[in-house]
Amino acid sequence: MTDSTMARQVLLFIWFLSLGSAFGQVSYSIPEEMAKGSLVGNIAQDLGLDLKRLKTGKARIYTGDSPEYIELNKDRGVLLIKERIDREALCGQTTPCALHLQMTLENPVEFYSVTIEIKDVNDNPPMFSATEKIFNINELSPTGSKFVLERAVDNDVGINGVQRYSLLPVDNFVLKTEEMPDGSKNVEMILQKPLDREKQEYISLLLTAVDGGDPRMSGTMSIIITVQDANDNAPVCFLPVYKINIPENSPKGTILTTVKASDADQGENGKVEFYIHKTPGSATNIFDIEKIEGVLQLSGDIDYERVKNYQIDVQARDLGHHSDTCKVIVDVIDVNDNKPVINIMTKPGPISEDSKAGTVVTILNAQDSDSGENGKVQCSINDNVPFTLKPTTNNFFSLVTDGDLDREREAEFNLSVTCTDEGVPSLSSSLTLALQISDVNDNAPVFKKSSYEASVQENNTPGLSIFTVSAIDTDFNQNARVSYILEDSSVNGVPVSSLVSVSADSGVIHAVRSFDYEQIKYFQFRVKAQDGGSPPLSSNVSVKITIQDQNDNAPQVLYPVQSGGSVVAEIVPRSADVGYLVTKVVAVDVDSGQNAWLSYKLQKATDRALFDVGLQNGEIRTLRQVTDKDAVKQRLTVVVEDNGQPSRSATVNVNVALADSFPEVLSEFTDFTHDKEYNDNLTFYLVLALAVVSFLFIVSIISILSVKCYRWRRERMFYKAGGNLPVIPCYPPLYADVGGTETLQHVYNYDACRTTDSRKSDLRFVGPCSESIISLDNCGTQTLTHAHREKLTMDSSDEQKPPSADWRFTQNQRPGPSGAAATPEVAMGTGPWPNPPTEAEQLQALMAAANEVSEATNTLTPGTMGLSTRYSPQFTLQHVPDYRQNVYIPGSTATLTPNPQQPQQALPPPQASAAQPEPPKAAQTPASKKKSTKKDKK
């Protein structure tokens, strides 16, 4: 227990004494290391307390700041071990060791002092601070020398502490122990026998400490004694004399031998150093020795001709100046130490590759300063070269050619000339001669390939670089300069120069024009390579150019044939099963490879669920059974697309008729419109067409209203005139001025058209002609009666008398273009027709002719007359009246036309037209109605 803890317990004890309550004291003695829960003592019994008082007084143990090793059991009134007690940890070496506790009670307050003595048990062995102790003792240490040893420590006290020590073995040392005033023991080790390091360098001892407990416990420590050396021995050389041989001219640093010596001492005392005694001018100054290792080596030049042997004294010495001496004898061996020297007498120049054998290239000389056999020299050159050395007198040699030279095989020779003497070992010298071979044009250009093949895409750009031919000429400079020439040839009758060109310098072949695979798939030509030597040499090579196809042609549809003038339809019976073969679209592509692989797709169809097209074969087959609800007319648009990149395509329209009989197909396809190309801008064109139709409709309405208004005004003017309308005559169509008589040479007639209700009837004044019968349509023609014909003939003969010679028009009075301007031949206001008839006379003649013609035409049925005038085959363009020769009646729409062939309806006067009923229209049959409808569509 520490001093501070004990002081706090004393103060606490005095505080309890200051209280006025009763107090008591009890003591117990227990050994250390008791188990937890072990009984210390019955405190209730020892203090004379009732167990009930312990409980009501709330008895407790107070330990202060100390650990609680003891606890109170109130039920039994005993003290128990709460924690294991280690006396050495609690009190150390203090004796006796006790625990001082206080027990307090309440109501009334009481306290009791409890002292528990802790007894020591032998639970700790003696221990040294280190397991090993090392001593370094000089071998010359005197006997009786003392060495203090470390004491062992035992935490136990009393008899359980350290009681004695022992030391083993006791050959050189003994152990001595001495009691100290504090009760401890002083341990010393005393040298009793001298040490000798050379005999025993290390001594090992064991120190043991034993306590007095039961059972006894002990601790040990190893003592290692190292005997330190003393310089008490001199060095000794291994050999008294060393003999060695060394060749002359040995390099500096050559190791001759190693001198060795030994010293029985150790450490610094056993170190031996070697020395050579040198004097100025001594021959031995060319040798050195390494003072630690004793290595003898050469430090200068040694020459057999100058000194043949050497004697060296070597001294071995330790640090204590003990020494020994040995001799080294060096014999010099003579060697062949001079090499031959080679001299070039003439400098060699370039050698032509066509030089003949035996041509002298250069002269060499070899010298050796040695004498005898060592001075004889032999020279040679390396093998496998077209050269050789020929010896002459006095160590001279000639270098000559000894074979054919080829610069292309080897343009330069590096000759190694070696000269060797006959010494043992022989010495040699060598030098290298660089000989250049000059070129001769003896090699033609050689292409890298025996033939060339290349490909180029069709539709290439003219001037495109296709590929490069390359030839190599193994000659040199100008002889190796290769030019490329395109040899003349033709491909399908076309010069090859119009297809390709070749660059003379680089050999690049260019396309002269754009190729077309469909016209030419490949072509061959030859390219010549020519060098620049004199004379030039050349070679040629075959070149094949293959044209690669591009997808530049769209598929062409062979079937069905697309015709713009007729409609072709495939008939499919309504009883056709699923998969029925309707037709097959056949197309070809002039491209090749995958560019010509065609696929067929259905682009548009009236009913996509009814038909399908085979992707590869183009067969159009039904996908389902044909029903009655399916339209008869089916239109399919098939796209034929190739497999090129980018792909090209063509479309074909196929008309399919779903019918069981040909008449049904014919009736349905009569008005089938011709094939039209579908336009992506269909909406735009529909809107445009609607706008144009609307515009034309509005213009038509305005035009009709204008014509109506105009006719209404003319009719009003006609009624107001009261029939007094002037008649403007016109020339008949066959009128001509012949010989200046200006007479009518042929029969003519007049056509008269009148306005008021004149659309209901036409009249024609027919003149005599070869045709006396009015022709109607082909189905049933009606003719006039013989009486009517005679009357018409008589009337025409009466009416169409030759005109008076005085009734003529001047050039300006003639209607139409003929009266536009006066002519110089006829004066204005003069001519054969000076005075034209009055308007009343002209109107009277017109009315009379109209009545006669009306009587003649009344016998014709209205329906027949309508068909005749519209559908008669005789109604052609030649019946169109010549309006330039009509007779116009001012203020009226009535005209007189001199056309004897055009049948027109007579327009009766307004009075007659009002009384005459309108002829009924011919009834239309269904066939004629349908026919007219189809024509209107067209």
Sequence and secondary structure as in RCSB ss.txt:
>XXXX:A:sequence
MTDSTMARQVLLFIWFLSLGSAFGQVSYSIPEEMAKGSLVGNIAQDLGLDLKRLKTGKARIYTGDSPEYIELNKD
RGVLLIKERIDREALCGQTTPCALHLQMTLENPVEFYSVTIEIKDVNDNPPMFSATEKIFNINELSPTGSKFVLE
RAVDNDVGINGVQRYSLLPVDNFVLKTEEMPDGSKNVEMILQKPLDREKQEYISLLLTAVDGGDPRMSGTMSIII
TVQDANDNAPVCFLPVYKINIPENSPKGTILTTVKASDADQGENGKVEFYIHKTPGSATNIFDIEKIEGVLQLSG
DIDYERVKNYQIDVQARDLGHHSDTCKVIVDVIDVNDNKPVINIMTKPGPISEDSKAGTVVTILNAQDSDSGENG
KVQCSINDNVPFTLKPTTNNFFSLVTDGDLDREREAEFNLSVTCTDEGVPSLSSSLTLALQISDVNDNAPVFKKS
SYEASVQENNTPGLSIFTVSAIDTDFNQNARVSYILEDSSVNGVPVSSLVSVSADSGVIHAVRSFDYEQIKYFQF
RVKAQDGGSPPLSSNVSVKITIQDQNDNAPQVLYPVQSGGSVVAEIVPRSADVGYLVTKVVAVDVDSGQNAWLSY
KLQKATDRALFDVGLQNGEIRTLRQVTDKDAVKQRLTVVVEDNGQPSRSATVNVNVALADSFPEVLSEFTDFTHD
KEYNDNLTFYLVLALAVVSFLFIVSIISILSVKCYRWRRERMFYKAGGNLPVIPCYPPLYADVGGTETLQHVYNY
DACRTTDSRKSDLRFVGPCSESIISLDNCGTQTLTHAHREKLTMDSSDEQKPPSADWRFTQNQRPGPSGAAATPE
VAMGTGPWPNPPTEAEQLQALMAAANEVSEATNTLTPGTMGLSTRYSPQFTLQHVPDYRQNVYIPGSTATLTPNP
QQPQQALPPPQASAAQPEPPKAAQTPASKKKSTKKDKK
>XXXX:A:secstr
  HHHHHHHHHHHHHHHHSSS EEEEEEEEETT  TT EEE HHHHHT  HHHHHHTT EEE TTS   EEEETT
TTEEEE S   HHHHHTT SSEEEEEEEEETTTTEEEEEEEEEE  S    B S SEEEEEEETT  TT EEE  
  B SS GGGSEEEEEEE  SSEEEEEEE TTS EEEEEEE S   TTT SEEEEEEEEEE SSS  EEEEEEEE
EEE  S    EES SEEEEEEETT  TT EEEE  EE SS GGGG EEEEE   TT GGGGEEE TTT EEEE S
   TTT SEEEEEEEEEETTS EEEEEEEEEEE       EEEESS    EETT  TT EEEEEEEE    GGGG
 EEEEE SSSSEEEEE STTEEEEEE S   TTT SEEEEEEEEEESSSS  EEEEEEEEEEE  S    EESSS
EEEEEEESS  TT EEEE  EE  S GGGG EEEEE   EETTEEGGGTEEE TTT EEEESS   TTT SEEEE
EEEEEESSSS  EEEEEEEEEEE  S S  EEEES   SSS  EEEE TT  TT EEEE EEE SS GGGG EEE
EEEEES TTTEEE TTT EEEESS   TTS SEEEEEEEEEESSSS  EEEEEEEEEE SSHHHHHHHHTT    
    TTHHHHHHHHHHHHHHHHHHHHHHHHHHHHHHHHHHHHHHHHTT         TT    TT     S   E
EE  STTGGG  EEE    S  S    SS      HHHHHHHHHHHHHH     TT    TTTSSGGGGSS  SS
S TT SS  S   HHHHHHHHHHHHHHHHHHHTTS HHHHHHHHHH TT SGGGS  GGG EE TTSS EE   S
S        HHHHHHS         HHHHHHHHHHHH 
